[in-house]
Amino acid sequence: MDADGVTIKLIGADEVEAFRHIRLEALCAEPSSFASRYEDWEILSLQEWRDRLNEPVFIAFQKGEPVGIMGLFRQRSSKMAHRATVVMVYIRAKLRGTGLAVKLLEAISDHARDIGIGQLELFVSAENSVAIRFYQRQGFAEIGRIPGGVLEDGREIDDVMMARRLVG
């Protein structure tokens, strides 16, 4: 399947159900790819889901159905407000390799620039070589590691920290 007919949209609180749907799908389909667990999110109230949309969340829709998600979490401190973390990255399996992840990352990057962010950062599992290579192709560089950053089924897995400058 290709990414034709996919619309990427910055969603608002009125689209909380689409957010809930794709976020829970992501956590269920790829549990080892996220620091959060499905069980942590499924119990959130509708208001808590809406509150999560205080930060930018972009969703890819195909035929009205959410098929991908990427969010942005801006640093709060005034000295660090030029930095933001890319979060909740997920593309439905049948759309991987179609360029949709690049389009979502472009949408996040454009939005970040528009609101004055000069550096995007992210964390990715050291065991997720496909994601690491994707981010490297998109100009991200490894800037460090957190040993045992995530506990998954009793195993410690390193988090790879990556960053990409948006401005020169």
C-alpha positions as CSV (number, residue, x, y, z in Angstrom):
1,M,0.0,0.0,0.0
2,D,1.3,3.5,-0.7
3,A,0.9,6.8,1.1
4,D,-1.3,8.3,-1.6
5,G,-4.4,9.9,-0.3
6,V,-2.8,10.5,3.1
7,T,-3.5,13.8,4.8
8,I,-1.3,15.0,7.7
9,K,-2.9,17.3,10.2
10,L,-2.1,19.1,13.4
11,I,-5.0,17.9,15.5
12,G,-6.9,19.7,18.2
13,A,-9.0,18.6,21.2
14,D,-12.0,18.0,19.0
15,E,-10.1,15.1,17.4
16,V,-9.2,13.4,20.6
17,E,-10.8,10.1,19.5
18,A,-8.5,9.8,16.5
19,F,-5.6,10.6,18.8
20,R,-6.7,7.9,21.3
21,H,-7.3,5.4,18.6
22,I,-3.9,5.7,16.9
23,R,-1.9,6.1,20.1
24,L,-3.4,2.9,21.6
25,E,-2.9,1.1,18.3
26,A,0.8,2.1,18.4
27,L,1.3,0.9,21.9
28,C,-0.4,-2.4,21.2
29,A,1.2,-3.1,17.9
30,E,4.8,-2.0,18.8
31,P,5.1,-2.3,22.6
32,S,8.9,-2.4,22.6
33,S,9.2,0.8,20.6
34,F,7.8,3.0,23.3
35,A,8.7,4.0,26.9
36,S,5.0,4.0,27.7
37,R,2.8,0.9,28.0
38,Y,-0.6,0.4,26.6
39,E,-1.9,-0.2,30.1
40,D,-0.6,3.3,31.2
41,W,-2.6,5.0,28.5
42,E,-5.8,2.9,28.2
43,I,-6.9,4.1,31.7
44,L,-6.6,7.8,30.9
45,S,-9.8,9.8,31.2
46,L,-11.1,11.7,28.2
47,Q,-9.9,14.9,29.8
48,E,-6.4,13.5,30.3
49,W,-6.3,12.6,26.6
50,R,-7.4,16.2,25.7
51,D,-4.7,17.5,28.1
52,R,-2.0,15.6,26.1
53,L,-3.1,17.6,23.1
54,N,-1.8,20.8,24.7
55,E,1.5,19.8,22.9
56,P,1.5,19.6,19.1
57,V,0.3,16.2,17.7
58,F,0.2,15.4,14.0
59,I,-1.8,12.5,12.7
60,A,-1.7,11.0,9.3
61,F,-5.2,10.1,8.0
62,Q,-6.0,7.8,5.1
63,K,-9.7,7.7,4.0
64,G,-10.5,9.4,7.3
65,E,-8.8,6.7,9.4
66,P,-5.7,7.6,11.5
67,V,-2.7,5.6,10.2
68,G,0.3,7.4,11.7
69,I,1.2,9.8,14.6
70,M,4.1,12.0,15.6
71,G,4.2,14.5,18.5
72,L,6.4,17.3,19.8
73,F,7.2,18.1,23.4
74,R,8.8,21.5,23.8
75,Q,11.2,22.2,26.7
76,R,9.6,24.5,29.3
77,S,12.6,26.3,30.7
78,S,13.2,29.7,28.9
79,K,16.8,28.8,28.4
80,M,15.8,25.5,26.7
81,A,12.7,26.6,24.8
82,H,14.5,26.4,21.5
83,R,14.6,22.6,21.9
84,A,11.8,20.0,21.5
85,T,11.6,16.2,21.7
86,V,9.9,14.2,18.9
87,V,7.6,11.7,20.6
88,M,4.9,9.0,19.9
89,V,6.3,8.1,16.4
90,Y,4.3,5.4,14.8
91,I,3.3,4.4,11.2
92,R,0.9,1.6,10.6
93,A,2.9,-1.4,9.3
94,K,1.4,-1.5,5.9
95,L,2.4,2.1,5.2
96,R,6.0,1.8,6.3
97,G,8.5,2.4,3.6
98,T,6.1,4.6,1.7
99,G,7.6,7.9,2.7
100,L,4.9,8.7,5.2
101,A,7.3,8.9,8.1
102,V,9.4,11.4,6.2
103,K,6.2,13.5,5.6
104,L,5.2,13.4,9.2
105,L,8.7,14.4,10.3
106,E,8.6,17.3,7.7
107,A,5.3,18.4,9.2
108,I,6.7,18.3,12.7
109,S,9.9,20.1,11.6
110,D,8.1,22.9,9.8
111,H,5.8,23.4,12.8
112,A,8.8,23.4,15.1
113,R,10.5,26.1,13.0
114,D,7.4,28.2,12.9
115,I,7.2,28.3,16.7
116,G,10.9,29.1,17.1
117,I,12.4,25.7,17.8
118,G,15.9,25.3,16.6
119,Q,16.7,21.7,17.6
120,L,14.8,18.5,17.5
121,E,15.7,15.7,19.8
122,L,14.5,12.1,20.3
123,F,15.1,8.9,22.1
124,V,15.1,5.5,20.3
125,S,15.7,2.0,21.6
126,A,19.3,0.9,20.9
127,E,17.6,-2.3,19.6
128,N,15.6,-0.5,17.0
129,S,18.2,-0.3,14.2
130,V,15.6,0.4,11.5
131,A,14.4,3.6,13.4
132,I,18.0,4.6,14.1
133,R,18.9,4.4,10.4
134,F,15.8,6.3,9.4
135,Y,16.6,9.1,11.8
136,Q,20.2,9.2,10.6
137,R,19.0,9.5,7.0
138,Q,16.9,12.5,8.1
139,G,19.9,14.3,9.5
140,F,19.8,13.2,13.1
141,A,23.0,12.3,14.9
142,E,23.6,10.2,18.0
143,I,24.5,12.5,20.8
144,G,24.6,10.0,23.7
145,R,23.1,7.0,25.3
146,I,21.2,6.3,28.5
147,P,22.4,2.8,29.7
148,G,19.4,0.7,30.7
149,G,17.1,3.6,29.8
150,V,14.1,1.3,29.5
151,L,13.2,-1.9,31.3
152,E,11.4,-4.3,28.9
153,D,10.4,-7.8,30.3
154,G,13.1,-7.5,32.9
155,R,15.8,-6.6,30.5
156,E,17.6,-3.2,30.5
157,I,17.8,-1.6,27.0
158,D,19.8,1.4,26.2
159,D,18.1,4.6,24.9
160,V,19.9,6.3,22.1
161,M,19.6,10.0,22.2
162,M,19.6,11.8,18.8
163,A,19.4,15.4,17.7
164,R,19.0,17.5,14.6
165,R,19.5,21.2,14.2
166,L,16.7,23.0,12.4
167,V,18.7,26.3,12.1
168,G,22.3,27.0,11.2
